[in-house]
Amino acid sequence: VNCVNDFEKNLNLLKDKLFDEPVVKQYFLYKESIEKDAKLVHLKNEMVRLTKENKHNDVKILKEQYDNHPLINNFNVLKEEVKNLLLEIKEILNNQ
């Protein structure tokens, strides 16, 4: 039981440290900004609607606009950095 408690405590400590990392904080800030951005929400809703209507060329045009939005570009960079951080943690854990 003590071992499990220590493990949980250390796991929570790791989680807290991870969420304190600047890149992780930025990642979640950008994620929230994207979810609240009216233009991006509209583009996403339109892509869903047009997909249901099989208007694939129109979806492609909107997807390009969506993907080229500065918030999305920055978010994708941050997502890659967070992914790399998690891979580093995985590598450390695998080598223990």
LUMZALO-554930 format. One record per residue (C-alpha): residue number from 1; x negated, y, z negated. Coordinates in steps of 0.25 Angstrom, whole numbers, plus 5000, padded with zeros to 4 digits. Layout:
BEGIN
FIRO seq    u    v    w
FIRO NUM    X    Y    Z
...
This chain:
BEGIN
FIRO seq    u    v    w
FIRO   1 5000 5000 5000
FIRO   2 4989 5010 4997
FIRO   3 4982 5007 5010
FIRO   4 4995 5010 5017
FIRO   5 4997 5023 5010
FIRO   6 4982 5027 5013
FIRO   7 4984 5024 5027
FIRO   8 4997 5032 5028
FIRO   9 4990 5043 5021
FIRO  10 4979 5043 5031
FIRO  11 4988 5042 5042
FIRO  12 4996 5054 5038
FIRO  13 4983 5062 5036
FIRO  14 4979 5058 5050
FIRO  15 4992 5063 5055
FIRO  16 4991 5076 5047
FIRO  17 4977 5079 5052
FIRO  18 4982 5075 5067
FIRO  19 4993 5085 5066
FIRO  20 4984 5096 5060
FIRO  21 4975 5095 5073
FIRO  22 4976 5108 5081
FIRO  23 4979 5100 5094
FIRO  24 4990 5092 5088
FIRO  25 4996 5105 5082
FIRO  26 4996 5111 5095
FIRO  27 5001 5099 5102
FIRO  28 5014 5100 5093
FIRO  29 5015 5115 5095
FIRO  30 5015 5113 5110
FIRO  31 5025 5102 5110
FIRO  32 5034 5110 5102
FIRO  33 5032 5122 5111
FIRO  34 5035 5113 5123
FIRO  35 5048 5108 5117
FIRO  36 5053 5122 5114
FIRO  37 5049 5129 5127
FIRO  38 5061 5132 5135
FIRO  39 5055 5131 5149
FIRO  40 5049 5118 5146
FIRO  41 5061 5112 5140
FIRO  42 5069 5117 5152
FIRO  43 5059 5111 5161
FIRO  44 5060 5097 5154
FIRO  45 5075 5097 5154
FIRO  46 5075 5100 5169
FIRO  47 5065 5089 5172
FIRO  48 5074 5079 5164
FIRO  49 5087 5084 5171
FIRO  50 5080 5084 5185
FIRO  51 5074 5070 5182
FIRO  52 5088 5065 5180
FIRO  53 5093 5071 5193
FIRO  54 5081 5064 5200
FIRO  55 5075 5078 5205
FIRO  56 5061 5073 5203
FIRO  57 5055 5085 5212
FIRO  58 5061 5095 5203
FIRO  59 5056 5087 5190
FIRO  60 5042 5087 5196
FIRO  61 5043 5103 5198
FIRO  62 5048 5105 5184
FIRO  63 5038 5095 5178
FIRO  64 5027 5103 5184
FIRO  65 5032 5116 5178
FIRO  66 5033 5109 5164
FIRO  67 5019 5102 5165
FIRO  68 5013 5115 5169
FIRO  69 5019 5123 5158
FIRO  70 5008 5129 5148
FIRO  71 5014 5122 5136
FIRO  72 5014 5109 5143
FIRO  73 5000 5110 5148
FIRO  74 4995 5114 5134
FIRO  75 5003 5103 5128
FIRO  76 4997 5093 5137
FIRO  77 4983 5097 5133
FIRO  78 4986 5096 5118
FIRO  79 4993 5083 5120
FIRO  80 4980 5077 5127
FIRO  81 4972 5083 5115
FIRO  82 4981 5076 5105
FIRO  83 4981 5063 5113
FIRO  84 4966 5064 5112
FIRO  85 4966 5067 5097
FIRO  86 4975 5055 5095
FIRO  87 4966 5046 5104
FIRO  88 4954 5050 5095
FIRO  89 4961 5046 5082
FIRO  90 4965 5033 5089
FIRO  91 4950 5031 5093
FIRO  92 4946 5034 5078
FIRO  93 4956 5024 5073
FIRO  94 4952 5013 5083
FIRO  95 4938 5014 5079
FIRO  96 4940 5013 5064
